Amino acid sequence: LEKVEACCSFAHLEYSKGHAIGRIETTPHNPSIVAVSHRRNLSLEQQADISGRAENSHVLVWDRKFSEGTRPWMILQSPQECTSFRFNPSRPHLIAGGCVN
């Protein structure tokens, strides 16, 4: 039986506490860069109640080589819940995201 060990945490007390992970993405050009989006833990009924309301969302970008593990390298803010995002494969410094509208 092989053992699985945690290598790092992508949690931030202000931006991800009490939230579920929505998506995790890395860039093939630099695998130490990891971006993580979080979403609130809501029931379907609660999601329907807040549907259409603007609510900030964040994508936290971590650099596992240089981060001390408690602070993300970059915090991207969106005016709506970011449900999907991806690094551009030919220009990895660009991230495209899709939001709930």
C-alpha distance (Angstrom), angle and dihedral (degrees) to the residues before:
residue distance angle dihedral
L1 . . .
E2 3.79 . .
K3 3.77 121.3 .
V4 3.80 122.7 -127.4
E5 3.78 117.1 -148.9
A6 3.79 130.3 -169.7
C7 3.79 111.9 -118.0
C8 3.80 100.5 -176.7
S9 3.78 145.3 -10.7
F10 3.79 126.1 -125.4
A11 3.79 98.2 -162.8
H12 3.78 128.5 122.4
L13 3.80 122.0 -170.0
E14 3.80 95.0 -137.1
Y15 3.81 102.4 38.2
S16 3.80 106.4 29.3
K17 3.81 108.3 24.7
G18 3.81 109.2 126.2
H19 3.81 92.2 4.7
A20 3.78 131.1 116.7
I21 3.79 121.5 -127.9
G22 3.79 110.3 -101.3
R23 3.79 99.4 -175.0
I24 3.81 140.7 -12.4
E25 3.78 120.1 -155.1
T26 3.80 134.5 175.1
T27 3.77 130.0 -170.1
P28 3.81 116.9 -121.1
H29 3.82 89.8 -142.4
N30 3.81 92.2 62.3
P31 3.83 114.8 14.0
S32 3.81 91.6 -171.8
I33 3.85 88.8 71.2
V34 3.81 111.2 86.0
A35 3.81 126.0 176.8
V36 3.81 120.7 -160.9
S37 3.79 129.4 -173.2
H38 3.78 121.8 -160.4
R39 3.78 131.9 -157.2
R40 3.75 132.9 -166.7
N41 3.80 118.0 -97.2
L42 3.80 99.3 -114.9
S43 3.78 133.8 155.3
L44 3.81 118.2 -121.5
E45 3.80 88.8 -103.4
Q46 3.80 91.8 53.2
Q47 3.81 90.9 47.2
A48 3.82 90.0 52.6
D49 3.83 90.8 49.7
I50 3.82 93.3 55.9
S51 3.81 95.4 37.5
G52 3.80 111.7 132.7
R53 3.80 95.2 18.7
A54 3.77 118.1 119.7
E55 3.77 111.3 -115.1
N56 3.79 124.3 168.5
S57 3.77 118.5 -115.0
H58 3.80 130.3 -170.6
V59 3.78 137.7 -148.6
L60 3.79 110.8 -158.5
V61 3.80 116.1 -151.6
W62 3.79 115.1 -156.8
D63 3.79 128.9 -168.6
R64 3.79 104.9 -155.0
K65 3.82 92.3 -163.4
F66 3.79 97.2 56.3
S67 3.80 106.1 20.4
E68 3.77 118.6 99.0
G69 3.80 86.9 -144.8
T70 3.79 98.3 -108.2
R71 3.80 101.5 73.9
P72 3.79 127.5 47.9
W73 3.77 118.2 -127.6
M74 3.81 90.3 -128.7
I75 3.82 136.5 6.9
L76 3.80 117.6 -152.4
Q77 3.80 115.8 -163.2
S78 3.79 125.8 -155.5
P79 3.82 127.0 -170.4
Q80 3.83 90.0 -134.9
E81 3.81 134.1 36.2
C82 3.80 107.8 -71.7
T83 3.80 104.0 -136.0
S84 3.79 97.8 174.0
F85 3.79 138.8 13.6
R86 3.77 138.6 165.5
F87 3.78 140.1 -172.4
N88 3.80 113.0 -113.1
P89 3.84 105.1 -107.6
S90 3.82 95.0 -142.8
R91 3.83 96.8 35.2
P92 3.81 105.4 33.4
H93 3.82 93.1 -179.5
L94 3.84 86.9 71.6
I95 3.80 123.6 78.3
A96 3.81 122.3 -168.6
G97 3.78 119.2 -159.1
G98 3.78 138.1 -170.6
C99 3.79 121.9 -144.8
V100 3.79 137.2 -162.4
N101 3.78 110.6 -103.3
